[in-house]
Each structure stands twice: as structure tokens, then as C-alpha cells.
Amino acid sequence: MALLTEKEIIEGLSKLEGWGQEGNQIVRQFKFKNFVESMGFVTKVAILAERVDHHPDILIEYSKVTITLSTHSEGGLTEKDLSLANEIQESA
């Protein structure tokens, strides 16, 4: 899978609400009412990620969940990252 160009990353991020680029990864923080809602969301993300065999880094801070995506095997961002970000966004 090919790395995205900077133009492709900007275009892809313009279609995703709340996601931003940090170096060679994209990141979004989701906020929930409480820890249980956060964990429910993380479970949904885990199922999505496993289905496409593309696993994000996940940071859980009580009512906040930060998702970080990058295609580690390629050393940067690919279409897999934008696609999974879109699926995650839709499940929030």
C-alpha cells in the first residue's frame, strides 16, 4: 500500500470531522459522559479494527478516548488510515 501525498492527506482530513495530522499519523480525541461510555466506544473501535486488520493506538482517560492512526508497516499514512478513521467517526 502506497503512502499518501500531503495533498491526499489534506483532502482526506477535510472529509473527517475533528481529525488532525501529527507528523506521520492522524489523531482525534473523542469525549464521552463517563468511563463506561468510553469503554463501549473502545470496544466498537476494536471490532472495526480487527475486521480490517488495521489497529490504532488508543489512549483511554476516563471520559476521553484518543485514537491515533498510522500504517506502521509503511512508515506513514495510507488509505487504510483514512478509511478506518471514517468508520470510527461513524461509530462514535
PDB file of N, CA, C and O in Angstrom:
ATOM      1  N   MET A   1       0.850  -1.178   0.000  1.00  0.00           N
ATOM      2  CA  MET A   1       0.000   0.000   0.000  1.00  0.00           C
ATOM      3  C   MET A   1       0.894   1.239   0.000  1.00  0.00           C
ATOM      4  O   MET A   1       1.864   1.315   0.754  1.00  0.00           O
ATOM      5  N   ALA A   2       0.563   2.192  -0.840  1.00  0.00           N
ATOM      6  CA  ALA A   2       1.393   3.386  -1.000  1.00  0.00           C
ATOM      7  C   ALA A   2       1.077   4.450   0.050  1.00  0.00           C
ATOM      8  O   ALA A   2      -0.066   4.607   0.480  1.00  0.00           O
ATOM      9  N   LEU A   3       2.110   5.167   0.445  1.00  0.00           N
ATOM     10  CA  LEU A   3       1.924   6.304   1.347  1.00  0.00           C
ATOM     11  C   LEU A   3       1.141   7.394   0.624  1.00  0.00           C
ATOM     12  O   LEU A   3       1.276   7.575  -0.586  1.00  0.00           O
ATOM     13  N   LEU A   4       0.329   8.110   1.375  1.00  0.00           N
ATOM     14  CA  LEU A   4      -0.427   9.221   0.819  1.00  0.00           C
ATOM     15  C   LEU A   4       0.472  10.445   0.658  1.00  0.00           C
ATOM     16  O   LEU A   4       1.401  10.652   1.439  1.00  0.00           O
ATOM     17  N   THR A   5       0.189  11.239  -0.350  1.00  0.00           N
ATOM     18  CA  THR A   5       0.888  12.506  -0.506  1.00  0.00           C
ATOM     19  C   THR A   5       0.291  13.506   0.491  1.00  0.00           C
ATOM     20  O   THR A   5      -0.784  13.277   1.044  1.00  0.00           O
ATOM     21  N   GLU A   6       0.990  14.595   0.707  1.00  0.00           N
ATOM     22  CA  GLU A   6       0.475  15.627   1.618  1.00  0.00           C
ATOM     23  C   GLU A   6      -0.877  16.146   1.124  1.00  0.00           C
ATOM     24  O   GLU A   6      -1.777  16.396   1.926  1.00  0.00           O
ATOM     25  N   LYS A   7      -1.017  16.305  -0.173  1.00  0.00           N
ATOM     26  CA  LYS A   7      -2.281  16.761  -0.760  1.00  0.00           C
ATOM     27  C   LYS A   7      -3.401  15.759  -0.476  1.00  0.00           C
ATOM     28  O   LYS A   7      -4.510  16.150  -0.113  1.00  0.00           O
ATOM     29  N   GLU A   8      -3.112  14.483  -0.640  1.00  0.00           N
ATOM     30  CA  GLU A   8      -4.128  13.444  -0.375  1.00  0.00           C
ATOM     31  C   GLU A   8      -4.514  13.416   1.100  1.00  0.00           C
ATOM     32  O   GLU A   8      -5.678  13.193   1.432  1.00  0.00           O
ATOM     33  N   ILE A   9      -3.545  13.640   1.987  1.00  0.00           N
ATOM     34  CA  ILE A   9      -3.833  13.665   3.423  1.00  0.00           C
ATOM     35  C   ILE A   9      -4.749  14.835   3.752  1.00  0.00           C
ATOM     36  O   ILE A   9      -5.740  14.672   4.463  1.00  0.00           O
ATOM     37  N   ILE A  10      -4.418  16.016   3.233  1.00  0.00           N
ATOM     38  CA  ILE A  10      -5.233  17.204   3.493  1.00  0.00           C
ATOM     39  C   ILE A  10      -6.650  17.008   2.956  1.00  0.00           C
ATOM     40  O   ILE A  10      -7.626  17.347   3.624  1.00  0.00           O
ATOM     41  N   GLU A  11      -6.753  16.467   1.764  1.00  0.00           N
ATOM     42  CA  GLU A  11      -8.063  16.210   1.159  1.00  0.00           C
ATOM     43  C   GLU A  11      -8.854  15.195   1.994  1.00  0.00           C
ATOM     44  O   GLU A  11     -10.045  15.383   2.243  1.00  0.00           O
ATOM     45  N   GLY A  12      -8.191  14.129   2.420  1.00  0.00           N
ATOM     46  CA  GLY A  12      -8.858  13.112   3.235  1.00  0.00           C
ATOM     47  C   GLY A  12      -9.310  13.650   4.577  1.00  0.00           C
ATOM     48  O   GLY A  12     -10.413  13.347   5.033  1.00  0.00           O
ATOM     49  N   LEU A  13      -8.464  14.446   5.212  1.00  0.00           N
ATOM     50  CA  LEU A  13      -8.818  15.015   6.515  1.00  0.00           C
ATOM     51  C   LEU A  13      -9.962  16.018   6.406  1.00  0.00           C
ATOM     52  O   LEU A  13     -10.718  16.196   7.361  1.00  0.00           O
ATOM     53  N   SER A  14     -10.098  16.672   5.263  1.00  0.00           N
ATOM     54  CA  SER A  14     -11.178  17.638   5.091  1.00  0.00           C
ATOM     55  C   SER A  14     -12.548  16.967   5.142  1.00  0.00           C
ATOM     56  O   SER A  14     -13.561  17.627   5.374  1.00  0.00           O
ATOM     57  N   LYS A  15     -12.575  15.658   4.925  1.00  0.00           N
ATOM     58  CA  LYS A  15     -13.820  14.892   4.956  1.00  0.00           C
ATOM     59  C   LYS A  15     -14.075  14.249   6.319  1.00  0.00           C
ATOM     60  O   LYS A  15     -15.099  13.597   6.522  1.00  0.00           O
ATOM     61  N   LEU A  16     -13.138  14.436   7.249  1.00  0.00           N
ATOM     62  CA  LEU A  16     -13.242  13.824   8.575  1.00  0.00           C
ATOM     63  C   LEU A  16     -13.358  14.917   9.633  1.00  0.00           C
ATOM     64  O   LEU A  16     -12.528  15.825   9.690  1.00  0.00           O
ATOM     65  N   GLU A  17     -14.367  14.828  10.451  1.00  0.00           N
ATOM     66  CA  GLU A  17     -14.596  15.835  11.486  1.00  0.00           C
ATOM     67  C   GLU A  17     -13.702  15.594  12.703  1.00  0.00           C
ATOM     68  O   GLU A  17     -13.724  14.515  13.295  1.00  0.00           O
ATOM     69  N   GLY A  18     -12.927  16.598  13.066  1.00  0.00           N
ATOM     70  CA  GLY A  18     -12.158  16.552  14.298  1.00  0.00           C
ATOM     71  C   GLY A  18     -10.815  15.847  14.236  1.00  0.00           C
ATOM     72  O   GLY A  18     -10.090  15.825  15.230  1.00  0.00           O
ATOM     73  N   TRP A  19     -10.467  15.277  13.104  1.00  0.00           N
ATOM     74  CA  TRP A  19      -9.189  14.589  12.956  1.00  0.00           C
ATOM     75  C   TRP A  19      -8.128  15.587  12.532  1.00  0.00           C
ATOM     76  O   TRP A  19      -8.409  16.515  11.773  1.00  0.00           O
ATOM     77  N   GLY A  20      -6.907  15.397  13.022  1.00  0.00           N
ATOM     78  CA  GLY A  20      -5.799  16.256  12.632  1.00  0.00           C
ATOM     79  C   GLY A  20      -4.547  15.432  12.415  1.00  0.00           C
ATOM     80  O   GLY A  20      -4.415  14.316  12.916  1.00  0.00           O
ATOM     81  N   GLN A  21      -3.643  16.003  11.665  1.00  0.00           N
ATOM     82  CA  GLN A  21      -2.380  15.318  11.386  1.00  0.00           C
ATOM     83  C   GLN A  21      -1.333  15.728  12.407  1.00  0.00           C
ATOM     84  O   GLN A  21      -1.185  16.908  12.723  1.00  0.00           O
ATOM     85  N   GLU A  22      -0.617  14.753  12.913  1.00  0.00           N
ATOM     86  CA  GLU A  22       0.529  14.970  13.797  1.00  0.00           C
ATOM     87  C   GLU A  22       1.672  14.130  13.256  1.00  0.00           C
ATOM     88  O   GLU A  22       1.769  12.936  13.539  1.00  0.00           O
ATOM     89  N   GLY A  23       2.536  14.765  12.475  1.00  0.00           N
ATOM     90  CA  GLY A  23       3.633  14.021  11.853  1.00  0.00           C
ATOM     91  C   GLY A  23       3.100  13.025  10.855  1.00  0.00           C
ATOM     92  O   GLY A  23       2.365  13.386   9.937  1.00  0.00           O
ATOM     93  N   ASN A  24       3.473  11.757  11.034  1.00  0.00           N
ATOM     94  CA  ASN A  24       3.043  10.723  10.092  1.00  0.00           C
ATOM     95  C   ASN A  24       1.852   9.920  10.615  1.00  0.00           C
ATOM     96  O   ASN A  24       1.713   8.732  10.325  1.00  0.00           O
ATOM     97  N   GLN A  25       0.997  10.590  11.390  1.00  0.00           N
ATOM     98  CA  GLN A  25      -0.204   9.938  11.912  1.00  0.00           C
ATOM     99  C   GLN A  25      -1.356  10.928  11.959  1.00  0.00           C
ATOM    100  O   GLN A  25      -1.157  12.141  11.901  1.00  0.00           O
ATOM    101  N   ILE A  26      -2.582  10.380  12.067  1.00  0.00           N
ATOM    102  CA  ILE A  26      -3.748  11.225  12.279  1.00  0.00           C
ATOM    103  C   ILE A  26      -4.329  10.891  13.640  1.00  0.00           C
ATOM    104  O   ILE A  26      -4.267   9.750  14.098  1.00  0.00           O
ATOM    105  N   VAL A  27      -4.900  11.916  14.286  1.00  0.00           N
ATOM    106  CA  VAL A  27      -5.319  11.784  15.683  1.00  0.00           C
ATOM    107  C   VAL A  27      -6.662  12.482  15.878  1.00  0.00           C
ATOM    108  O   VAL A  27      -6.932  13.520  15.274  1.00  0.00           O
ATOM    109  N   ARG A  28      -7.489  11.898  16.725  1.00  0.00           N
ATOM    110  CA  ARG A  28      -8.721  12.551  17.161  1.00  0.00           C
ATOM    111  C   ARG A  28      -9.027  12.122  18.588  1.00  0.00           C
ATOM    112  O   ARG A  28      -8.845  10.965  18.965  1.00  0.00           O
ATOM    113  N   GLN A  29      -9.495  13.085  19.366  1.00  0.00           N
ATOM    114  CA  GLN A  29      -9.943  12.782  20.723  1.00  0.00           C
ATOM    115  C   GLN A  29     -11.472  12.804  20.741  1.00  0.00           C
ATOM    116  O   GLN A  29     -12.098  13.737  20.237  1.00  0.00           O
ATOM    117  N   PHE A  30     -12.052  11.777  21.321  1.00  0.00           N
ATOM    118  CA  PHE A  30     -13.498  11.666  21.481  1.00  0.00           C
ATOM    119  C   PHE A  30     -13.819  11.841  22.959  1.00  0.00           C
ATOM    120  O   PHE A  30     -13.086  11.350  23.817  1.00  0.00           O
ATOM    121  N   LYS A  31     -14.921  12.545  23.262  1.00  0.00           N
ATOM    122  CA  LYS A  31     -15.317  12.765  24.654  1.00  0.00           C
ATOM    123  C   LYS A  31     -16.667  12.114  24.905  1.00  0.00           C
ATOM    124  O   LYS A  31     -17.578  12.176  24.079  1.00  0.00           O
ATOM    125  N   PHE A  32     -16.767  11.489  26.070  1.00  0.00           N
ATOM    126  CA  PHE A  32     -17.976  10.778  26.447  1.00  0.00           C
ATOM    127  C   PHE A  32     -18.431  11.218  27.837  1.00  0.00           C
ATOM    128  O   PHE A  32     -17.725  11.945  28.535  1.00  0.00           O
ATOM    129  N   LYS A  33     -19.608  10.770  28.222  1.00  0.00           N
ATOM    130  CA  LYS A  33     -20.175  11.166  29.510  1.00  0.00           C
ATOM    131  C   LYS A  33     -19.426  10.558  30.684  1.00  0.00           C
ATOM    132  O   LYS A  33     -19.296  11.178  31.739  1.00  0.00           O
ATOM    133  N   ASN A  34     -18.932   9.329  30.492  1.00  0.00           N
ATOM    134  CA  ASN A  34     -18.277   8.644  31.607  1.00  0.00           C
ATOM    135  C   ASN A  34     -17.384   7.519  31.086  1.00  0.00           C
ATOM    136  O   ASN A  34     -17.269   7.305  29.880  1.00  0.00           O
ATOM    137  N   PHE A  35     -16.767   6.819  32.005  1.00  0.00           N
ATOM    138  CA  PHE A  35     -15.836   5.746  31.671  1.00  0.00           C
ATOM    139  C   PHE A  35     -16.514   4.595  30.933  1.00  0.00           C
ATOM    140  O   PHE A  35     -15.940   4.033  30.000  1.00  0.00           O
ATOM    141  N   VAL A  36     -17.717   4.246  31.340  1.00  0.00           N
ATOM    142  CA  VAL A  36     -18.425   3.131  30.707  1.00  0.00           C
ATOM    143  C   VAL A  36     -18.695   3.435  29.234  1.00  0.00           C
ATOM    144  O   VAL A  36     -18.525   2.566  28.379  1.00  0.00           O
ATOM    145  N   GLU A  37     -19.113   4.666  28.937  1.00  0.00           N
ATOM    146  CA  GLU A  37     -19.338   5.033  27.539  1.00  0.00           C
ATOM    147  C   GLU A  37     -18.023   5.011  26.752  1.00  0.00           C
ATOM    148  O   GLU A  37     -17.990   4.586  25.597  1.00  0.00           O
ATOM    149  N   SER A  38     -16.953   5.467  27.382  1.00  0.00           N
ATOM    150  CA  SER A  38     -15.636   5.427  26.729  1.00  0.00           C
ATOM    151  C   SER A  38     -15.258   3.999  26.376  1.00  0.00           C
ATOM    152  O   SER A  38     -14.809   3.726  25.262  1.00  0.00           O
ATOM    153  N   MET A  39     -15.438   3.096  27.316  1.00  0.00           N
ATOM    154  CA  MET A  39     -15.068   1.702  27.077  1.00  0.00           C
ATOM    155  C   MET A  39     -15.960   1.044  26.031  1.00  0.00           C
ATOM    156  O   MET A  39     -15.493   0.203  25.263  1.00  0.00           O
ATOM    157  N   GLY A  40     -17.232   1.414  25.992  1.00  0.00           N
ATOM    158  CA  GLY A  40     -18.125   0.901  24.956  1.00  0.00           C
ATOM    159  C   GLY A  40     -17.646   1.315  23.574  1.00  0.00           C
ATOM    160  O   GLY A  40     -17.655   0.515  22.638  1.00  0.00           O
ATOM    161  N   PHE A  41     -17.226   2.577  23.453  1.00  0.00           N
ATOM    162  CA  PHE A  41     -16.692   3.077  22.192  1.00  0.00           C
ATOM    163  C   PHE A  41     -15.416   2.333  21.809  1.00  0.00           C
ATOM    164  O   PHE A  41     -15.243   1.949  20.652  1.00  0.00           O
ATOM    165  N   VAL A  42     -14.526   2.130  22.774  1.00  0.00           N
ATOM    166  CA  VAL A  42     -13.266   1.425  22.510  1.00  0.00           C
ATOM    167  C   VAL A  42     -13.549   0.008  22.016  1.00  0.00           C
ATOM    168  O   VAL A  42     -12.846  -0.491  21.137  1.00  0.00           O
ATOM    169  N   THR A  43     -14.550  -0.630  22.562  1.00  0.00           N
ATOM    170  CA  THR A  43     -14.918  -1.973  22.105  1.00  0.00           C
ATOM    171  C   THR A  43     -15.370  -1.940  20.650  1.00  0.00           C
ATOM    172  O   THR A  43     -14.994  -2.807  19.862  1.00  0.00           O
ATOM    173  N   LYS A  44     -16.183  -0.935  20.290  1.00  0.00           N
ATOM    174  CA  LYS A  44     -16.606  -0.795  18.889  1.00  0.00           C
ATOM    175  C   LYS A  44     -15.401  -0.607  17.975  1.00  0.00           C
ATOM    176  O   LYS A  44     -15.317  -1.216  16.909  1.00  0.00           O
ATOM    177  N   VAL A  45     -14.467   0.245  18.404  1.00  0.00           N
ATOM    178  CA  VAL A  45     -13.263   0.501  17.605  1.00  0.00           C
ATOM    179  C   VAL A  45     -12.446  -0.778  17.446  1.00  0.00           C
ATOM    180  O   VAL A  45     -11.926  -1.056  16.365  1.00  0.00           O
ATOM    181  N   ALA A  46     -12.334  -1.549  18.516  1.00  0.00           N
ATOM    182  CA  ALA A  46     -11.572  -2.798  18.452  1.00  0.00           C
ATOM    183  C   ALA A  46     -12.177  -3.763  17.434  1.00  0.00           C
ATOM    184  O   ALA A  46     -11.449  -4.422  16.692  1.00  0.00           O
ATOM    185  N   ILE A  47     -13.484  -3.846  17.398  1.00  0.00           N
ATOM    186  CA  ILE A  47     -14.159  -4.737  16.449  1.00  0.00           C
ATOM    187  C   ILE A  47     -13.932  -4.258  15.015  1.00  0.00           C
ATOM    188  O   ILE A  47     -13.633  -5.060  14.131  1.00  0.00           O
ATOM    189  N   LEU A  48     -14.074  -2.945  14.786  1.00  0.00           N
ATOM    190  CA  LEU A  48     -13.814  -2.389  13.450  1.00  0.00           C
ATOM    191  C   LEU A  48     -12.372  -2.656  13.017  1.00  0.00           C
ATOM    192  O   LEU A  48     -12.120  -3.085  11.891  1.00  0.00           O
ATOM    193  N   ALA A  49     -11.441  -2.400  13.920  1.00  0.00           N
ATOM    194  CA  ALA A  49     -10.018  -2.551  13.609  1.00  0.00           C
ATOM    195  C   ALA A  49      -9.661  -4.003  13.308  1.00  0.00           C
ATOM    196  O   ALA A  49      -8.904  -4.284  12.379  1.00  0.00           O
ATOM    197  N   GLU A  50     -10.195  -4.892  14.073  1.00  0.00           N
ATOM    198  CA  GLU A  50      -9.900  -6.311  13.868  1.00  0.00           C
ATOM    199  C   GLU A  50     -10.462  -6.788  12.532  1.00  0.00           C
ATOM    200  O   GLU A  50      -9.840  -7.591  11.837  1.00  0.00           O
ATOM    201  N   ARG A  51     -11.637  -6.288  12.185  1.00  0.00           N
ATOM    202  CA  ARG A  51     -12.279  -6.684  10.928  1.00  0.00           C
ATOM    203  C   ARG A  51     -11.420  -6.320   9.717  1.00  0.00           C
ATOM    204  O   ARG A  51     -11.366  -7.072   8.743  1.00  0.00           O
ATOM    205  N   VAL A  52     -10.746  -5.164   9.778  1.00  0.00           N
ATOM    206  CA  VAL A  52      -9.921  -4.730   8.640  1.00  0.00           C
ATOM    207  C   VAL A  52      -8.429  -4.981   8.867  1.00  0.00           C
ATOM    208  O   VAL A  52      -7.600  -4.605   8.038  1.00  0.00           O
ATOM    209  N   ASP A  53      -8.091  -5.616   9.988  1.00  0.00           N
ATOM    210  CA  ASP A  53      -6.704  -5.939  10.331  1.00  0.00           C
ATOM    211  C   ASP A  53      -5.809  -4.697  10.284  1.00  0.00           C
ATOM    212  O   ASP A  53      -4.717  -4.708   9.715  1.00  0.00           O
ATOM    213  N   HIS A  54      -6.319  -3.624  10.907  1.00  0.00           N
ATOM    214  CA  HIS A  54      -5.575  -2.360  10.978  1.00  0.00           C
ATOM    215  C   HIS A  54      -5.858  -1.761  12.352  1.00  0.00           C
ATOM    216  O   HIS A  54      -6.979  -1.331  12.622  1.00  0.00           O
ATOM    217  N   HIS A  55      -4.861  -1.731  13.209  1.00  0.00           N
ATOM    218  CA  HIS A  55      -5.088  -1.459  14.622  1.00  0.00           C
ATOM    219  C   HIS A  55      -4.522  -0.114  15.058  1.00  0.00           C
ATOM    220  O   HIS A  55      -3.326   0.140  14.920  1.00  0.00           O
ATOM    221  N   PRO A  56      -5.398   0.756  15.591  1.00  0.00           N
ATOM    222  CA  PRO A  56      -4.955   2.076  16.042  1.00  0.00           C
ATOM    223  C   PRO A  56      -4.311   2.005  17.421  1.00  0.00           C
ATOM    224  O   PRO A  56      -4.447   1.015  18.141  1.00  0.00           O
ATOM    225  N   ASP A  57      -3.610   3.077  17.770  1.00  0.00           N
ATOM    226  CA  ASP A  57      -3.195   3.269  19.156  1.00  0.00           C
ATOM    227  C   ASP A  57      -4.368   3.940  19.851  1.00  0.00           C
ATOM    228  O   ASP A  57      -4.977   4.856  19.299  1.00  0.00           O
ATOM    229  N   ILE A  58      -4.687   3.491  21.051  1.00  0.00           N
ATOM    230  CA  ILE A  58      -5.838   4.000  21.787  1.00  0.00           C
ATOM    231  C   ILE A  58      -5.397   4.405  23.186  1.00  0.00           C
ATOM    232  O   ILE A  58      -4.798   3.616  23.916  1.00  0.00           O
ATOM    233  N   LEU A  59      -5.706   5.653  23.547  1.00  0.00           N
ATOM    234  CA  LEU A  59      -5.427   6.155  24.885  1.00  0.00           C
ATOM    235  C   LEU A  59      -6.763   6.445  25.555  1.00  0.00           C
ATOM    236  O   LEU A  59      -7.561   7.230  25.042  1.00  0.00           O
ATOM    237  N   ILE A  60      -7.007   5.814  26.698  1.00  0.00           N
ATOM    238  CA  ILE A  60      -8.258   5.989  27.433  1.00  0.00           C
ATOM    239  C   ILE A  60      -7.974   6.803  28.688  1.00  0.00           C
ATOM    240  O   ILE A  60      -7.137   6.426  29.507  1.00  0.00           O
ATOM    241  N   GLU A  61      -8.686   7.934  28.832  1.00  0.00           N
ATOM    242  CA  GLU A  61      -8.554   8.789  30.005  1.00  0.00           C
ATOM    243  C   GLU A  61      -9.953   9.069  30.556  1.00  0.00           C
ATOM    244  O   GLU A  61     -10.528  10.122  30.284  1.00  0.00           O
ATOM    245  N   TYR A  62     -10.486   8.148  31.313  1.00  0.00           N
ATOM    246  CA  TYR A  62     -11.818   8.206  31.900  1.00  0.00           C
ATOM    247  C   TYR A  62     -12.894   8.489  30.848  1.00  0.00           C
ATOM    248  O   TYR A  62     -13.440   7.549  30.270  1.00  0.00           O
ATOM    249  N   SER A  63     -13.211   9.758  30.586  1.00  0.00           N
ATOM    250  CA  SER A  63     -14.277  10.079  29.631  1.00  0.00           C
ATOM    251  C   SER A  63     -13.737  10.560  28.286  1.00  0.00           C
ATOM    252  O   SER A  63     -14.499  11.034  27.443  1.00  0.00           O
ATOM    253  N   LYS A  64     -12.436  10.438  28.085  1.00  0.00           N
ATOM    254  CA  LYS A  64     -11.810  10.836  26.824  1.00  0.00           C
ATOM    255  C   LYS A  64     -11.071   9.643  26.226  1.00  0.00           C
ATOM    256  O   LYS A  64     -10.387   8.898  26.928  1.00  0.00           O
ATOM    257  N   VAL A  65     -11.223   9.482  24.925  1.00  0.00           N
ATOM    258  CA  VAL A  65     -10.519   8.426  24.198  1.00  0.00           C
ATOM    259  C   VAL A  65      -9.805   9.080  23.017  1.00  0.00           C
ATOM    260  O   VAL A  65     -10.434   9.745  22.194  1.00  0.00           O
ATOM    261  N   THR A  66      -8.503   8.889  22.939  1.00  0.00           N
ATOM    262  CA  THR A  66      -7.720   9.425  21.835  1.00  0.00           C
ATOM    263  C   THR A  66      -7.319   8.273  20.918  1.00  0.00           C
ATOM    264  O   THR A  66      -6.722   7.286  21.348  1.00  0.00           O
ATOM    265  N   ILE A  67      -7.664   8.428  19.651  1.00  0.00           N
ATOM    266  CA  ILE A  67      -7.344   7.424  18.635  1.00  0.00           C
ATOM    267  C   ILE A  67      -6.233   7.983  17.744  1.00  0.00           C
ATOM    268  O   ILE A  67      -6.333   9.105  17.249  1.00  0.00           O
ATOM    269  N   THR A  68      -5.185   7.197  17.546  1.00  0.00           N
ATOM    270  CA  THR A  68      -4.075   7.582  16.672  1.00  0.00           C
ATOM    271  C   THR A  68      -3.912   6.502  15.610  1.00  0.00           C
ATOM    272  O   THR A  68      -3.805   5.315  15.916  1.00  0.00           O
ATOM    273  N   LEU A  69      -3.898   6.942  14.359  1.00  0.00           N
ATOM    274  CA  LEU A  69      -3.775   6.010  13.236  1.00  0.00           C
ATOM    275  C   LEU A  69      -2.549   6.318  12.382  1.00  0.00           C
ATOM    276  O   LEU A  69      -2.257   7.476  12.081  1.00  0.00           O
ATOM    277  N   SER A  70      -1.851   5.275  12.007  1.00  0.00           N
ATOM    278  CA  SER A  70      -0.729   5.332  11.081  1.00  0.00           C
ATOM    279  C   SER A  70      -0.488   3.904  10.605  1.00  0.00           C
ATOM    280  O   SER A  70      -0.709   2.946  11.346  1.00  0.00           O
ATOM    281  N   THR A  71      -0.040   3.774   9.376  1.00  0.00           N
ATOM    282  CA  THR A  71       0.273   2.443   8.865  1.00  0.00           C
ATOM    283  C   THR A  71       1.746   2.193   9.162  1.00  0.00           C
ATOM    284  O   THR A  71       2.620   2.558   8.375  1.00  0.00           O
ATOM    285  N   HIS A  72       2.008   1.574  10.290  1.00  0.00           N
ATOM    286  CA  HIS A  72       3.379   1.393  10.773  1.00  0.00           C
ATOM    287  C   HIS A  72       4.251   0.630   9.777  1.00  0.00           C
ATOM    288  O   HIS A  72       5.433   0.935   9.621  1.00  0.00           O
ATOM    289  N   SER A  73       3.667  -0.356   9.106  1.00  0.00           N
ATOM    290  CA  SER A  73       4.449  -1.152   8.154  1.00  0.00           C
ATOM    291  C   SER A  73       4.903  -0.327   6.948  1.00  0.00           C
ATOM    292  O   SER A  73       5.862  -0.693   6.270  1.00  0.00           O
ATOM    293  N   GLU A  74       4.211   0.788   6.683  1.00  0.00           N
ATOM    294  CA  GLU A  74       4.573   1.655   5.559  1.00  0.00           C
ATOM    295  C   GLU A  74       5.327   2.899   6.021  1.00  0.00           C
ATOM    296  O   GLU A  74       5.883   3.632   5.203  1.00  0.00           O
ATOM    297  N   GLY A  75       5.344   3.137   7.332  1.00  0.00           N
ATOM    298  CA  GLY A  75       6.054   4.297   7.858  1.00  0.00           C
ATOM    299  C   GLY A  75       5.320   5.609   7.698  1.00  0.00           C
ATOM    300  O   GLY A  75       5.943   6.669   7.644  1.00  0.00           O
ATOM    301  N   GLY A  76       4.003   5.549   7.620  1.00  0.00           N
ATOM    302  CA  GLY A  76       3.234   6.787   7.473  1.00  0.00           C
ATOM    303  C   GLY A  76       1.771   6.520   7.202  1.00  0.00           C
ATOM    304  O   GLY A  76       1.235   5.468   7.548  1.00  0.00           O
ATOM    305  N   LEU A  77       1.134   7.500   6.572  1.00  0.00           N
ATOM    306  CA  LEU A  77      -0.306   7.427   6.343  1.00  0.00           C
ATOM    307  C   LEU A  77      -0.635   6.819   4.989  1.00  0.00           C
ATOM    308  O   LEU A  77      -0.028   7.142   3.968  1.00  0.00           O
ATOM    309  N   THR A  78      -1.629   5.919   5.019  1.00  0.00           N
ATOM    310  CA  THR A  78      -2.134   5.297   3.799  1.00  0.00           C
ATOM    311  C   THR A  78      -3.649   5.424   3.787  1.00  0.00           C
ATOM    312  O   THR A  78      -4.254   5.924   4.735  1.00  0.00           O
ATOM    313  N   GLU A  79      -4.242   4.967   2.711  1.00  0.00           N
ATOM    314  CA  GLU A  79      -5.695   4.989   2.592  1.00  0.00           C
ATOM    315  C   GLU A  79      -6.352   4.180   3.715  1.00  0.00           C
ATOM    316  O   GLU A  79      -7.476   4.480   4.117  1.00  0.00           O
ATOM    317  N   LYS A  80      -5.657   3.158   4.222  1.00  0.00           N
ATOM    318  CA  LYS A  80      -6.202   2.359   5.330  1.00  0.00           C
ATOM    319  C   LYS A  80      -6.507   3.239   6.537  1.00  0.00           C
ATOM    320  O   LYS A  80      -7.502   3.021   7.228  1.00  0.00           O
ATOM    321  N   ASP A  81      -5.658   4.232   6.795  1.00  0.00           N
ATOM    322  CA  ASP A  81      -5.851   5.106   7.940  1.00  0.00           C
ATOM    323  C   ASP A  81      -7.081   5.992   7.779  1.00  0.00           C
ATOM    324  O   ASP A  81      -7.891   6.119   8.697  1.00  0.00           O
ATOM    325  N   LEU A  82      -7.212   6.598   6.611  1.00  0.00           N
ATOM    326  CA  LEU A  82      -8.373   7.452   6.361  1.00  0.00           C
ATOM    327  C   LEU A  82      -9.670   6.649   6.378  1.00  0.00           C
ATOM    328  O   LEU A  82     -10.688   7.102   6.901  1.00  0.00           O
ATOM    329  N   SER A  83      -9.620   5.468   5.807  1.00  0.00           N
ATOM    330  CA  SER A  83     -10.805   4.609   5.770  1.00  0.00           C
ATOM    331  C   SER A  83     -11.239   4.201   7.178  1.00  0.00           C
ATOM    332  O   SER A  83     -12.421   4.279   7.512  1.00  0.00           O
ATOM    333  N   LEU A  84     -10.287   3.767   7.999  1.00  0.00           N
ATOM    334  CA  LEU A  84     -10.638   3.367   9.367  1.00  0.00           C
ATOM    335  C   LEU A  84     -11.075   4.574  10.182  1.00  0.00           C
ATOM    336  O   LEU A  84     -11.987   4.456  11.001  1.00  0.00           O
ATOM    337  N   ALA A  85     -10.454   5.724   9.984  1.00  0.00           N
ATOM    338  CA  ALA A  85     -10.870   6.941  10.690  1.00  0.00           C
ATOM    339  C   ALA A  85     -12.329   7.258  10.384  1.00  0.00           C
ATOM    340  O   ALA A  85     -13.089   7.632  11.277  1.00  0.00           O
ATOM    341  N   ASN A  86     -12.713   7.110   9.134  1.00  0.00           N
ATOM    342  CA  ASN A  86     -14.098   7.351   8.740  1.00  0.00           C
ATOM    343  C   ASN A  86     -15.044   6.376   9.437  1.00  0.00           C
ATOM    344  O   ASN A  86     -16.097   6.783   9.928  1.00  0.00           O
ATOM    345  N   GLU A  87     -14.682   5.103   9.484  1.00  0.00           N
ATOM    346  CA  GLU A  87     -15.521   4.112  10.154  1.00  0.00           C
ATOM    347  C   GLU A  87     -15.628   4.390  11.652  1.00  0.00           C
ATOM    348  O   GLU A  87     -16.703   4.258  12.237  1.00  0.00           O
ATOM    349  N   ILE A  88     -14.521   4.771  12.266  1.00  0.00           N
ATOM    350  CA  ILE A  88     -14.514   5.079  13.691  1.00  0.00           C
ATOM    351  C   ILE A  88     -15.403   6.286  13.959  1.00  0.00           C
ATOM    352  O   ILE A  88     -16.199   6.286  14.898  1.00  0.00           O
ATOM    353  N   GLN A  89     -15.264   7.298  13.139  1.00  0.00           N
ATOM    354  CA  GLN A  89     -16.072   8.511  13.292  1.00  0.00           C
ATOM    355  C   GLN A  89     -17.557   8.192  13.220  1.00  0.00           C
ATOM    356  O   GLN A  89     -18.349   8.715  14.004  1.00  0.00           O
ATOM    357  N   GLU A  90     -17.931   7.339  12.284  1.00  0.00           N
ATOM    358  CA  GLU A  90     -19.335   6.966  12.128  1.00  0.00           C
ATOM    359  C   GLU A  90     -19.873   6.166  13.308  1.00  0.00           C
ATOM    360  O   GLU A  90     -21.078   6.166  13.559  1.00  0.00           O
ATOM    361  N   SER A  91     -18.983   5.480  14.039  1.00  0.00           N
ATOM    362  CA  SER A  91     -19.434   4.649  15.152  1.00  0.00           C
ATOM    363  C   SER A  91     -19.491   5.414  16.481  1.00  0.00           C
ATOM    364  O   SER A  91     -19.996   4.895  17.477  1.00  0.00           O
ATOM    365  N   ALA A  92     -18.975   6.642  16.492  1.00  0.00           N
ATOM    366  CA  ALA A  92     -18.914   7.427  17.746  1.00  0.00           C
ATOM    367  C   ALA A  92     -20.285   7.924  18.162  1.00  0.00           C
ATOM    368  O   ALA A  92     -20.414   8.595  19.186  1.00  0.00           O
TER     369      ALA A  92
END
